[in-house]
């Protein structure tokens, strides 16, 4: 194994651990820990209503900057958000992780399947997530997270949880 191959394998393992950790925190409603994964500047959490959308000219399901992410977490932490009372049971599977190392950041693409259980009903969400990560020590901080839902252009249920 070459040094470059070993470095790529180490990077892949670190990123995979980060993506799994981020999913676990969201699934378990550990909002403050999830929020701590975000970069303090330039953060963007985006769920477009269609692939290839322009968030400047089209409506999005979610288009949160850093301040709005913090506000969303405060709302979820009150326990009073009707759409999440009681909280949804969430579990997601992440697969097909692809990594594009860049200068000062890493772009990842992955597929996900999320099962939401709420008030006796089960809902399934699927899509492709793009993360832009900034290295920080042995881990990363999220600079951007974009979720392209498979069925984004059709009617969808509420996204009152962390997708």
PyMOL commands that place a pseudoatom at each C-alpha (Angstrom):
pseudoatom trace, name=CA, resn=UNK, resi=1, chain=A, elem=C, hetatm=0, pos=[0.000, 0.000, 0.000]
pseudoatom trace, name=CA, resn=UNK, resi=2, chain=A, elem=C, hetatm=0, pos=[1.424, 3.380, -0.971]
pseudoatom trace, name=CA, resn=UNK, resi=3, chain=A, elem=C, hetatm=0, pos=[1.507, 6.382, 1.351]
pseudoatom trace, name=CA, resn=UNK, resi=4, chain=A, elem=C, hetatm=0, pos=[-1.092, 8.161, -0.825]
pseudoatom trace, name=CA, resn=UNK, resi=5, chain=A, elem=C, hetatm=0, pos=[-3.384, 5.117, -0.680]
pseudoatom trace, name=CA, resn=UNK, resi=6, chain=A, elem=C, hetatm=0, pos=[-2.956, 4.892, 3.089]
pseudoatom trace, name=CA, resn=UNK, resi=7, chain=A, elem=C, hetatm=0, pos=[-3.693, 8.625, 3.484]
pseudoatom trace, name=CA, resn=UNK, resi=8, chain=A, elem=C, hetatm=0, pos=[-6.836, 8.263, 1.336]
pseudoatom trace, name=CA, resn=UNK, resi=9, chain=A, elem=C, hetatm=0, pos=[-7.976, 5.248, 3.383]
pseudoatom trace, name=CA, resn=UNK, resi=10, chain=A, elem=C, hetatm=0, pos=[-7.452, 7.203, 6.617]
pseudoatom trace, name=CA, resn=UNK, resi=11, chain=A, elem=C, hetatm=0, pos=[-9.358, 10.204, 5.219]
pseudoatom trace, name=CA, resn=UNK, resi=12, chain=A, elem=C, hetatm=0, pos=[-12.205, 7.943, 4.084]
pseudoatom trace, name=CA, resn=UNK, resi=13, chain=A, elem=C, hetatm=0, pos=[-12.424, 6.317, 7.523]
pseudoatom trace, name=CA, resn=UNK, resi=14, chain=A, elem=C, hetatm=0, pos=[-12.442, 9.688, 9.318]
pseudoatom trace, name=CA, resn=UNK, resi=15, chain=A, elem=C, hetatm=0, pos=[-15.126, 11.106, 7.043]
pseudoatom trace, name=CA, resn=UNK, resi=16, chain=A, elem=C, hetatm=0, pos=[-17.265, 7.974, 7.316]
pseudoatom trace, name=CA, resn=UNK, resi=17, chain=A, elem=C, hetatm=0, pos=[-17.060, 8.137, 11.128]
pseudoatom trace, name=CA, resn=UNK, resi=18, chain=A, elem=C, hetatm=0, pos=[-18.054, 11.820, 10.994]
pseudoatom trace, name=CA, resn=UNK, resi=19, chain=A, elem=C, hetatm=0, pos=[-21.064, 11.174, 8.730]
pseudoatom trace, name=CA, resn=UNK, resi=20, chain=A, elem=C, hetatm=0, pos=[-22.230, 8.297, 10.930]
pseudoatom trace, name=CA, resn=UNK, resi=21, chain=A, elem=C, hetatm=0, pos=[-21.830, 10.445, 14.055]
pseudoatom trace, name=CA, resn=UNK, resi=22, chain=A, elem=C, hetatm=0, pos=[-23.777, 13.328, 12.512]
pseudoatom trace, name=CA, resn=UNK, resi=23, chain=A, elem=C, hetatm=0, pos=[-26.607, 10.925, 11.570]
pseudoatom trace, name=CA, resn=UNK, resi=24, chain=A, elem=C, hetatm=0, pos=[-26.671, 9.396, 15.062]
pseudoatom trace, name=CA, resn=UNK, resi=25, chain=A, elem=C, hetatm=0, pos=[-26.920, 12.799, 16.756]
pseudoatom trace, name=CA, resn=UNK, resi=26, chain=A, elem=C, hetatm=0, pos=[-29.795, 13.824, 14.469]
pseudoatom trace, name=CA, resn=UNK, resi=27, chain=A, elem=C, hetatm=0, pos=[-31.599, 10.483, 14.900]
pseudoatom trace, name=CA, resn=UNK, resi=28, chain=A, elem=C, hetatm=0, pos=[-31.338, 10.651, 18.685]
pseudoatom trace, name=CA, resn=UNK, resi=29, chain=A, elem=C, hetatm=0, pos=[-32.457, 14.297, 18.909]
pseudoatom trace, name=CA, resn=UNK, resi=30, chain=A, elem=C, hetatm=0, pos=[-29.130, 15.326, 20.440]
pseudoatom trace, name=CA, resn=UNK, resi=31, chain=A, elem=C, hetatm=0, pos=[-29.562, 18.783, 18.998]
pseudoatom trace, name=CA, resn=UNK, resi=32, chain=A, elem=C, hetatm=0, pos=[-26.852, 20.727, 20.826]
pseudoatom trace, name=CA, resn=UNK, resi=33, chain=A, elem=C, hetatm=0, pos=[-24.227, 18.123, 19.930]
pseudoatom trace, name=CA, resn=UNK, resi=34, chain=A, elem=C, hetatm=0, pos=[-25.475, 18.142, 16.317]
pseudoatom trace, name=CA, resn=UNK, resi=35, chain=A, elem=C, hetatm=0, pos=[-25.329, 21.941, 16.220]
pseudoatom trace, name=CA, resn=UNK, resi=36, chain=A, elem=C, hetatm=0, pos=[-21.750, 21.852, 17.540]
pseudoatom trace, name=CA, resn=UNK, resi=37, chain=A, elem=C, hetatm=0, pos=[-20.724, 20.021, 14.350]
pseudoatom trace, name=CA, resn=UNK, resi=38, chain=A, elem=C, hetatm=0, pos=[-21.367, 23.158, 12.309]
pseudoatom trace, name=CA, resn=UNK, resi=39, chain=A, elem=C, hetatm=0, pos=[-18.767, 25.697, 11.278]
pseudoatom trace, name=CA, resn=UNK, resi=40, chain=A, elem=C, hetatm=0, pos=[-19.345, 29.068, 12.921]
pseudoatom trace, name=CA, resn=UNK, resi=41, chain=A, elem=C, hetatm=0, pos=[-19.205, 30.999, 9.669]
pseudoatom trace, name=CA, resn=UNK, resi=42, chain=A, elem=C, hetatm=0, pos=[-20.623, 30.381, 6.215]
pseudoatom trace, name=CA, resn=UNK, resi=43, chain=A, elem=C, hetatm=0, pos=[-22.869, 27.511, 7.381]
pseudoatom trace, name=CA, resn=UNK, resi=44, chain=A, elem=C, hetatm=0, pos=[-25.726, 26.481, 5.093]
pseudoatom trace, name=CA, resn=UNK, resi=45, chain=A, elem=C, hetatm=0, pos=[-28.323, 23.731, 5.672]
pseudoatom trace, name=CA, resn=UNK, resi=46, chain=A, elem=C, hetatm=0, pos=[-30.357, 23.357, 2.456]
pseudoatom trace, name=CA, resn=UNK, resi=47, chain=A, elem=C, hetatm=0, pos=[-33.158, 21.072, 1.290]
pseudoatom trace, name=CA, resn=UNK, resi=48, chain=A, elem=C, hetatm=0, pos=[-34.240, 22.241, -2.181]
pseudoatom trace, name=CA, resn=UNK, resi=49, chain=A, elem=C, hetatm=0, pos=[-37.662, 21.519, -3.638]
pseudoatom trace, name=CA, resn=UNK, resi=50, chain=A, elem=C, hetatm=0, pos=[-36.018, 20.113, -6.756]
pseudoatom trace, name=CA, resn=UNK, resi=51, chain=A, elem=C, hetatm=0, pos=[-32.554, 19.094, -7.884]
pseudoatom trace, name=CA, resn=UNK, resi=52, chain=A, elem=C, hetatm=0, pos=[-30.706, 21.875, -9.641]
pseudoatom trace, name=CA, resn=UNK, resi=53, chain=A, elem=C, hetatm=0, pos=[-32.795, 24.540, -7.894]
pseudoatom trace, name=CA, resn=UNK, resi=54, chain=A, elem=C, hetatm=0, pos=[-31.500, 28.060, -7.392]
pseudoatom trace, name=CA, resn=UNK, resi=55, chain=A, elem=C, hetatm=0, pos=[-32.141, 29.026, -3.755]
pseudoatom trace, name=CA, resn=UNK, resi=56, chain=A, elem=C, hetatm=0, pos=[-31.981, 32.709, -4.655]
pseudoatom trace, name=CA, resn=UNK, resi=57, chain=A, elem=C, hetatm=0, pos=[-34.975, 32.491, -7.003]
pseudoatom trace, name=CA, resn=UNK, resi=58, chain=A, elem=C, hetatm=0, pos=[-36.890, 29.367, -5.897]
pseudoatom trace, name=CA, resn=UNK, resi=59, chain=A, elem=C, hetatm=0, pos=[-38.573, 28.275, -2.684]
pseudoatom trace, name=CA, resn=UNK, resi=60, chain=A, elem=C, hetatm=0, pos=[-36.756, 25.619, -0.626]
pseudoatom trace, name=CA, resn=UNK, resi=61, chain=A, elem=C, hetatm=0, pos=[-38.034, 23.280, 2.064]
pseudoatom trace, name=CA, resn=UNK, resi=62, chain=A, elem=C, hetatm=0, pos=[-35.112, 24.395, 4.250]
pseudoatom trace, name=CA, resn=UNK, resi=63, chain=A, elem=C, hetatm=0, pos=[-32.552, 27.115, 3.541]
pseudoatom trace, name=CA, resn=UNK, resi=64, chain=A, elem=C, hetatm=0, pos=[-30.887, 27.934, 6.856]
pseudoatom trace, name=CA, resn=UNK, resi=65, chain=A, elem=C, hetatm=0, pos=[-27.811, 30.028, 7.505]
pseudoatom trace, name=CA, resn=UNK, resi=66, chain=A, elem=C, hetatm=0, pos=[-25.893, 29.676, 10.795]
pseudoatom trace, name=CA, resn=UNK, resi=67, chain=A, elem=C, hetatm=0, pos=[-28.279, 31.913, 12.762]
pseudoatom trace, name=CA, resn=UNK, resi=68, chain=A, elem=C, hetatm=0, pos=[-31.319, 30.031, 11.451]
pseudoatom trace, name=CA, resn=UNK, resi=69, chain=A, elem=C, hetatm=0, pos=[-29.721, 26.666, 12.311]
pseudoatom trace, name=CA, resn=UNK, resi=70, chain=A, elem=C, hetatm=0, pos=[-29.314, 27.901, 15.904]
pseudoatom trace, name=CA, resn=UNK, resi=71, chain=A, elem=C, hetatm=0, pos=[-32.922, 29.099, 15.932]
pseudoatom trace, name=CA, resn=UNK, resi=72, chain=A, elem=C, hetatm=0, pos=[-34.157, 25.723, 14.624]
pseudoatom trace, name=CA, resn=UNK, resi=73, chain=A, elem=C, hetatm=0, pos=[-32.227, 23.958, 17.421]
pseudoatom trace, name=CA, resn=UNK, resi=74, chain=A, elem=C, hetatm=0, pos=[-33.679, 26.293, 20.081]
pseudoatom trace, name=CA, resn=UNK, resi=75, chain=A, elem=C, hetatm=0, pos=[-37.195, 25.538, 18.803]
pseudoatom trace, name=CA, resn=UNK, resi=76, chain=A, elem=C, hetatm=0, pos=[-36.597, 21.785, 18.821]
pseudoatom trace, name=CA, resn=UNK, resi=77, chain=A, elem=C, hetatm=0, pos=[-35.127, 21.946, 22.337]
pseudoatom trace, name=CA, resn=UNK, resi=78, chain=A, elem=C, hetatm=0, pos=[-38.243, 23.602, 23.779]
pseudoatom trace, name=CA, resn=UNK, resi=79, chain=A, elem=C, hetatm=0, pos=[-40.186, 20.359, 23.418]
pseudoatom trace, name=CA, resn=UNK, resi=80, chain=A, elem=C, hetatm=0, pos=[-43.141, 22.540, 22.426]
pseudoatom trace, name=CA, resn=UNK, resi=81, chain=A, elem=C, hetatm=0, pos=[-42.866, 22.203, 18.665]
pseudoatom trace, name=CA, resn=UNK, resi=82, chain=A, elem=C, hetatm=0, pos=[-46.267, 20.705, 17.827]
pseudoatom trace, name=CA, resn=UNK, resi=83, chain=A, elem=C, hetatm=0, pos=[-45.028, 18.872, 14.736]
pseudoatom trace, name=CA, resn=UNK, resi=84, chain=A, elem=C, hetatm=0, pos=[-42.513, 17.060, 16.946]
pseudoatom trace, name=CA, resn=UNK, resi=85, chain=A, elem=C, hetatm=0, pos=[-44.650, 16.381, 19.990]
pseudoatom trace, name=CA, resn=UNK, resi=86, chain=A, elem=C, hetatm=0, pos=[-44.022, 13.571, 20.585]
pseudoatom trace, name=CA, resn=UNK, resi=87, chain=A, elem=C, hetatm=0, pos=[-40.651, 13.400, 18.879]
pseudoatom trace, name=CA, resn=UNK, resi=88, chain=A, elem=C, hetatm=0, pos=[-40.392, 11.217, 15.814]
pseudoatom trace, name=CA, resn=UNK, resi=89, chain=A, elem=C, hetatm=0, pos=[-38.426, 8.022, 16.112]
pseudoatom trace, name=CA, resn=UNK, resi=90, chain=A, elem=C, hetatm=0, pos=[-35.694, 8.287, 13.510]
pseudoatom trace, name=CA, resn=UNK, resi=91, chain=A, elem=C, hetatm=0, pos=[-33.107, 5.906, 12.084]
pseudoatom trace, name=CA, resn=UNK, resi=92, chain=A, elem=C, hetatm=0, pos=[-31.132, 6.376, 8.918]
pseudoatom trace, name=CA, resn=UNK, resi=93, chain=A, elem=C, hetatm=0, pos=[-28.809, 4.301, 6.810]
pseudoatom trace, name=CA, resn=UNK, resi=94, chain=A, elem=C, hetatm=0, pos=[-25.983, 6.017, 4.955]
pseudoatom trace, name=CA, resn=UNK, resi=95, chain=A, elem=C, hetatm=0, pos=[-24.277, 4.408, 1.973]
pseudoatom trace, name=CA, resn=UNK, resi=96, chain=A, elem=C, hetatm=0, pos=[-22.343, 5.034, -1.239]
pseudoatom trace, name=CA, resn=UNK, resi=97, chain=A, elem=C, hetatm=0, pos=[-20.033, 7.593, 0.357]
pseudoatom trace, name=CA, resn=UNK, resi=98, chain=A, elem=C, hetatm=0, pos=[-17.941, 9.457, -2.206]
pseudoatom trace, name=CA, resn=UNK, resi=99, chain=A, elem=C, hetatm=0, pos=[-15.192, 11.890, -1.259]
pseudoatom trace, name=CA, resn=UNK, resi=100, chain=A, elem=C, hetatm=0, pos=[-13.683, 14.808, -3.176]
pseudoatom trace, name=CA, resn=UNK, resi=101, chain=A, elem=C, hetatm=0, pos=[-10.730, 16.277, -1.259]
pseudoatom trace, name=CA, resn=UNK, resi=102, chain=A, elem=C, hetatm=0, pos=[-10.093, 19.919, -2.011]
pseudoatom trace, name=CA, resn=UNK, resi=103, chain=A, elem=C, hetatm=0, pos=[-8.086, 22.869, -0.797]
pseudoatom trace, name=CA, resn=UNK, resi=104, chain=A, elem=C, hetatm=0, pos=[-9.038, 23.443, 2.841]
pseudoatom trace, name=CA, resn=UNK, resi=105, chain=A, elem=C, hetatm=0, pos=[-12.295, 21.482, 2.615]
pseudoatom trace, name=CA, resn=UNK, resi=106, chain=A, elem=C, hetatm=0, pos=[-13.693, 18.104, 1.612]
pseudoatom trace, name=CA, resn=UNK, resi=107, chain=A, elem=C, hetatm=0, pos=[-16.879, 17.516, -0.363]
pseudoatom trace, name=CA, resn=UNK, resi=108, chain=A, elem=C, hetatm=0, pos=[-18.738, 14.281, 0.315]
pseudoatom trace, name=CA, resn=UNK, resi=109, chain=A, elem=C, hetatm=0, pos=[-21.748, 12.746, -1.386]
pseudoatom trace, name=CA, resn=UNK, resi=110, chain=A, elem=C, hetatm=0, pos=[-23.767, 9.920, 0.144]
pseudoatom trace, name=CA, resn=UNK, resi=111, chain=A, elem=C, hetatm=0, pos=[-27.117, 8.234, -0.213]
pseudoatom trace, name=CA, resn=UNK, resi=112, chain=A, elem=C, hetatm=0, pos=[-29.462, 7.863, 2.728]
pseudoatom trace, name=CA, resn=UNK, resi=113, chain=A, elem=C, hetatm=0, pos=[-32.650, 6.109, 3.701]
pseudoatom trace, name=CA, resn=UNK, resi=114, chain=A, elem=C, hetatm=0, pos=[-34.426, 7.493, 6.768]
pseudoatom trace, name=CA, resn=UNK, resi=115, chain=A, elem=C, hetatm=0, pos=[-37.301, 5.835, 8.568]
pseudoatom trace, name=CA, resn=UNK, resi=116, chain=A, elem=C, hetatm=0, pos=[-39.470, 8.151, 10.660]
pseudoatom trace, name=CA, resn=UNK, resi=117, chain=A, elem=C, hetatm=0, pos=[-42.038, 6.733, 13.095]
pseudoatom trace, name=CA, resn=UNK, resi=118, chain=A, elem=C, hetatm=0, pos=[-44.567, 9.241, 14.381]
pseudoatom trace, name=CA, resn=UNK, resi=119, chain=A, elem=C, hetatm=0, pos=[-47.903, 8.720, 16.083]
pseudoatom trace, name=CA, resn=UNK, resi=120, chain=A, elem=C, hetatm=0, pos=[-48.222, 5.127, 14.923]
pseudoatom trace, name=CA, resn=UNK, resi=121, chain=A, elem=C, hetatm=0, pos=[-47.316, 5.889, 11.298]
pseudoatom trace, name=CA, resn=UNK, resi=122, chain=A, elem=C, hetatm=0, pos=[-44.089, 5.158, 9.438]
pseudoatom trace, name=CA, resn=UNK, resi=123, chain=A, elem=C, hetatm=0, pos=[-42.628, 7.415, 6.775]
pseudoatom trace, name=CA, resn=UNK, resi=124, chain=A, elem=C, hetatm=0, pos=[-39.631, 6.802, 4.553]
pseudoatom trace, name=CA, resn=UNK, resi=125, chain=A, elem=C, hetatm=0, pos=[-37.353, 9.505, 3.261]
pseudoatom trace, name=CA, resn=UNK, resi=126, chain=A, elem=C, hetatm=0, pos=[-34.587, 8.856, 0.758]
pseudoatom trace, name=CA, resn=UNK, resi=127, chain=A, elem=C, hetatm=0, pos=[-32.110, 11.017, -1.048]
pseudoatom trace, name=CA, resn=UNK, resi=128, chain=A, elem=C, hetatm=0, pos=[-28.572, 12.122, -1.646]
pseudoatom trace, name=CA, resn=UNK, resi=129, chain=A, elem=C, hetatm=0, pos=[-26.678, 14.328, 0.766]
pseudoatom trace, name=CA, resn=UNK, resi=130, chain=A, elem=C, hetatm=0, pos=[-23.744, 16.565, -0.059]
pseudoatom trace, name=CA, resn=UNK, resi=131, chain=A, elem=C, hetatm=0, pos=[-21.604, 17.754, 2.833]
pseudoatom trace, name=CA, resn=UNK, resi=132, chain=A, elem=C, hetatm=0, pos=[-18.877, 20.364, 2.570]
pseudoatom trace, name=CA, resn=UNK, resi=133, chain=A, elem=C, hetatm=0, pos=[-16.567, 19.660, 5.500]
pseudoatom trace, name=CA, resn=UNK, resi=134, chain=A, elem=C, hetatm=0, pos=[-13.738, 21.703, 6.934]
pseudoatom trace, name=CA, resn=UNK, resi=135, chain=A, elem=C, hetatm=0, pos=[-10.989, 19.727, 8.695]
pseudoatom trace, name=CA, resn=UNK, resi=136, chain=A, elem=C, hetatm=0, pos=[-10.591, 20.506, 12.389]
pseudoatom trace, name=CA, resn=UNK, resi=137, chain=A, elem=C, hetatm=0, pos=[-7.945, 18.425, 14.130]
pseudoatom trace, name=CA, resn=UNK, resi=138, chain=A, elem=C, hetatm=0, pos=[-8.844, 14.758, 13.728]
pseudoatom trace, name=CA, resn=UNK, resi=139, chain=A, elem=C, hetatm=0, pos=[-12.461, 15.518, 12.828]
pseudoatom trace, name=CA, resn=UNK, resi=140, chain=A, elem=C, hetatm=0, pos=[-14.438, 17.981, 10.706]
pseudoatom trace, name=CA, resn=UNK, resi=141, chain=A, elem=C, hetatm=0, pos=[-16.984, 20.785, 10.915]
pseudoatom trace, name=CA, resn=UNK, resi=142, chain=A, elem=C, hetatm=0, pos=[-19.880, 21.093, 8.519]
pseudoatom trace, name=CA, resn=UNK, resi=143, chain=A, elem=C, hetatm=0, pos=[-19.787, 24.129, 6.298]
pseudoatom trace, name=CA, resn=UNK, resi=144, chain=A, elem=C, hetatm=0, pos=[-22.702, 23.080, 4.096]
pseudoatom trace, name=CA, resn=UNK, resi=145, chain=A, elem=C, hetatm=0, pos=[-25.224, 20.265, 4.065]
pseudoatom trace, name=CA, resn=UNK, resi=146, chain=A, elem=C, hetatm=0, pos=[-27.517, 19.847, 1.074]
pseudoatom trace, name=CA, resn=UNK, resi=147, chain=A, elem=C, hetatm=0, pos=[-30.170, 17.140, 0.975]
pseudoatom trace, name=CA, resn=UNK, resi=148, chain=A, elem=C, hetatm=0, pos=[-31.723, 16.264, -2.381]
pseudoatom trace, name=CA, resn=UNK, resi=149, chain=A, elem=C, hetatm=0, pos=[-34.817, 14.209, -1.609]
pseudoatom trace, name=CA, resn=UNK, resi=150, chain=A, elem=C, hetatm=0, pos=[-35.792, 11.568, -4.157]
pseudoatom trace, name=CA, resn=UNK, resi=151, chain=A, elem=C, hetatm=0, pos=[-39.400, 12.751, -4.086]
pseudoatom trace, name=CA, resn=UNK, resi=152, chain=A, elem=C, hetatm=0, pos=[-38.728, 16.464, -3.514]
pseudoatom trace, name=CA, resn=UNK, resi=153, chain=A, elem=C, hetatm=0, pos=[-40.953, 17.609, -6.363]
pseudoatom trace, name=CA, resn=UNK, resi=154, chain=A, elem=C, hetatm=0, pos=[-44.001, 15.718, -5.071]
pseudoatom trace, name=CA, resn=UNK, resi=155, chain=A, elem=C, hetatm=0, pos=[-46.042, 16.307, -1.936]
pseudoatom trace, name=CA, resn=UNK, resi=156, chain=A, elem=C, hetatm=0, pos=[-44.015, 15.548, 1.177]
pseudoatom trace, name=CA, resn=UNK, resi=157, chain=A, elem=C, hetatm=0, pos=[-44.790, 15.494, 4.891]
pseudoatom trace, name=CA, resn=UNK, resi=158, chain=A, elem=C, hetatm=0, pos=[-43.426, 17.918, 7.420]
pseudoatom trace, name=CA, resn=UNK, resi=159, chain=A, elem=C, hetatm=0, pos=[-39.677, 18.251, 7.868]
pseudoatom trace, name=CA, resn=UNK, resi=160, chain=A, elem=C, hetatm=0, pos=[-39.919, 19.311, 11.512]
pseudoatom trace, name=CA, resn=UNK, resi=161, chain=A, elem=C, hetatm=0, pos=[-36.928, 17.139, 12.420]
pseudoatom trace, name=CA, resn=UNK, resi=162, chain=A, elem=C, hetatm=0, pos=[-33.308, 17.145, 11.325]
pseudoatom trace, name=CA, resn=UNK, resi=163, chain=A, elem=C, hetatm=0, pos=[-33.154, 15.459, 7.948]
for i in range(1, 163): cmd.bond("trace and resi %d" % i, "trace and resi %d" % (i + 1))
show_as sticks, trace
zoom trace
